[in-house]
Amino acid sequence: MAHLSITTAAASQIRRVLDERGHGLGLRVSVKPSGCSGYSYVLDFADEAAANDVSFEEHGAKIFVDPEALQMLDGSEVDYVSEGLNRFFRFNNPNVKDECGCGESFSV
């Protein structure tokens, strides 16, 4: 069974953004071909669940993933980090074999 974990920091950020937005079920995570290493993560709001979505819920927040992306994301941890003035979701993905130098894309 596929697994994706959500840290408390990521869950807090997802809940905060959805509260500010006023609606939505959670965060939709997918991957697309991009960059010099092969793929990049794509984040969007999930306003409704698609029939084939796989959902994960921890700490009161949900993440929705389509089955194709789940193959690349299985076992990942979604975190929300602050580095200096930058704040962003970070994927700790055990399937990544290589990343580009700027960190924008990865290969599996």
C-alpha positions as a Markdown table, in Angstrom:
| # | Residue | x | y | z |
|---|---|---|---|---|
| 1 | Met | 0.0 | 0.0 | 0.0 |
| 2 | Ala | 1.4 | 3.4 | -1.0 |
| 3 | His | 2.2 | 5.9 | 1.7 |
| 4 | Leu | 2.8 | 9.6 | 1.9 |
| 5 | Ser | 3.3 | 11.4 | 5.3 |
| 6 | Ile | 2.5 | 15.0 | 6.2 |
| 7 | Thr | 4.5 | 16.8 | 8.9 |
| 8 | Thr | 2.8 | 19.0 | 11.4 |
| 9 | Ala | 4.3 | 22.1 | 9.8 |
| 10 | Ala | 3.0 | 21.1 | 6.4 |
| 11 | Ala | -0.4 | 20.3 | 7.8 |
| 12 | Ser | -0.6 | 23.6 | 9.6 |
| 13 | Gln | 0.3 | 25.5 | 6.4 |
| 14 | Ile | -2.3 | 23.5 | 4.3 |
| 15 | Arg | -5.0 | 24.3 | 6.9 |
| 16 | Arg | -4.0 | 28.0 | 7.1 |
| 17 | Val | -4.1 | 28.5 | 3.3 |
| 18 | Leu | -7.4 | 26.7 | 3.0 |
| 19 | Asp | -8.8 | 28.8 | 5.8 |
| 20 | Glu | -7.6 | 32.0 | 4.1 |
| 21 | Arg | -9.0 | 30.8 | 0.8 |
| 22 | Gly | -12.3 | 30.0 | 2.3 |
| 23 | His | -12.8 | 26.6 | 0.6 |
| 24 | Gly | -11.1 | 23.5 | -0.6 |
| 25 | Leu | -10.5 | 19.9 | 0.6 |
| 26 | Gly | -6.7 | 19.9 | 0.7 |
| 27 | Leu | -3.6 | 20.1 | -1.4 |
| 28 | Arg | -3.3 | 18.3 | -4.7 |
| 29 | Val | 0.3 | 17.1 | -5.5 |
| 30 | Ser | 1.3 | 15.8 | -8.9 |
| 31 | Val | 4.5 | 15.7 | -11.0 |
| 32 | Lys | 5.2 | 16.8 | -14.5 |
| 33 | Pro | 8.0 | 16.4 | -16.9 |
| 34 | Ser | 10.2 | 19.4 | -16.4 |
| 35 | Gly | 13.7 | 20.8 | -15.9 |
| 36 | Cys | 17.1 | 19.3 | -16.5 |
| 37 | Ser | 16.6 | 16.2 | -14.3 |
| 38 | Gly | 13.2 | 15.0 | -15.5 |
| 39 | Tyr | 10.3 | 15.9 | -13.2 |
| 40 | Ser | 9.1 | 18.6 | -11.0 |
| 41 | Tyr | 6.4 | 18.7 | -8.3 |
| 42 | Val | 3.2 | 20.6 | -9.0 |
| 43 | Leu | 1.0 | 21.9 | -6.1 |
| 44 | Asp | -2.6 | 23.0 | -6.4 |
| 45 | Phe | -5.7 | 23.2 | -4.4 |
| 46 | Ala | -8.0 | 20.2 | -4.3 |
| 47 | Asp | -11.5 | 21.6 | -4.4 |
| 48 | Glu | -12.9 | 18.1 | -5.1 |
| 49 | Ala | -11.6 | 14.6 | -5.2 |
| 50 | Ala | -11.3 | 12.9 | -8.5 |
| 51 | Ala | -12.6 | 9.3 | -8.8 |
| 52 | Asn | -9.0 | 7.9 | -9.0 |
| 53 | Asp | -7.3 | 10.1 | -6.4 |
| 54 | Val | -5.5 | 8.6 | -3.5 |
| 55 | Ser | -5.8 | 10.7 | -0.4 |
| 56 | Phe | -3.6 | 10.9 | 2.7 |
| 57 | Glu | -4.6 | 12.7 | 5.9 |
| 58 | Glu | -2.5 | 13.6 | 8.9 |
| 59 | His | -2.7 | 16.3 | 11.5 |
| 60 | Gly | -6.1 | 17.5 | 10.1 |
| 61 | Ala | -4.8 | 18.1 | 6.6 |
| 62 | Lys | -5.4 | 16.2 | 3.4 |
| 63 | Ile | -3.2 | 15.6 | 0.3 |
| 64 | Phe | -4.7 | 14.2 | -2.9 |
| 65 | Val | -2.4 | 12.4 | -5.4 |
| 66 | Asp | -3.3 | 10.8 | -8.8 |
| 67 | Pro | -2.1 | 7.1 | -9.1 |
| 68 | Glu | 0.5 | 7.9 | -11.8 |
| 69 | Ala | 2.2 | 10.5 | -9.6 |
| 70 | Leu | 1.9 | 8.2 | -6.6 |
| 71 | Gln | 4.4 | 5.8 | -8.2 |
| 72 | Met | 7.0 | 8.5 | -7.9 |
| 73 | Leu | 5.9 | 9.9 | -4.5 |
| 74 | Asp | 5.4 | 6.7 | -2.6 |
| 75 | Gly | 7.1 | 6.9 | 0.7 |
| 76 | Ser | 7.6 | 10.6 | 0.6 |
| 77 | Glu | 7.3 | 13.1 | 3.5 |
| 78 | Val | 5.7 | 16.5 | 2.7 |
| 79 | Asp | 7.2 | 19.2 | 5.0 |
| 80 | Tyr | 6.9 | 23.0 | 5.1 |
| 81 | Val | 10.2 | 24.8 | 5.9 |
| 82 | Ser | 11.5 | 28.3 | 6.4 |
| 83 | Glu | 15.0 | 29.0 | 5.1 |
| 84 | Gly | 15.8 | 32.7 | 5.6 |
| 85 | Leu | 13.1 | 34.7 | 3.9 |
| 86 | Asn | 12.0 | 31.7 | 1.9 |
| 87 | Arg | 9.1 | 29.4 | 2.9 |
| 88 | Phe | 8.1 | 26.4 | 0.9 |
| 89 | Phe | 6.9 | 22.8 | 0.8 |
| 90 | Arg | 9.7 | 20.4 | 0.7 |
| 91 | Phe | 9.4 | 16.8 | -0.5 |
| 92 | Asn | 11.6 | 14.3 | 1.3 |
| 93 | Asn | 11.3 | 11.6 | -1.4 |
| 94 | Pro | 13.2 | 8.4 | -1.1 |
| 95 | Asn | 12.6 | 7.6 | -4.8 |
| 96 | Val | 14.7 | 10.4 | -6.1 |
| 97 | Lys | 17.9 | 9.2 | -7.7 |
| 98 | Asp | 19.2 | 12.6 | -8.9 |
| 99 | Glu | 18.3 | 16.3 | -8.6 |
| 100 | Cys | 19.4 | 19.3 | -10.7 |
| 101 | Gly | 21.7 | 21.8 | -9.1 |
| 102 | Cys | 19.0 | 24.4 | -8.5 |
| 103 | Gly | 16.7 | 21.8 | -6.8 |
| 104 | Glu | 13.8 | 22.5 | -9.2 |
| 105 | Ser | 13.7 | 19.0 | -10.8 |
| 106 | Phe | 14.4 | 15.4 | -10.0 |
| 107 | Ser | 14.7 | 12.0 | -11.6 |
| 108 | Val | 13.5 | 8.6 | -10.2 |
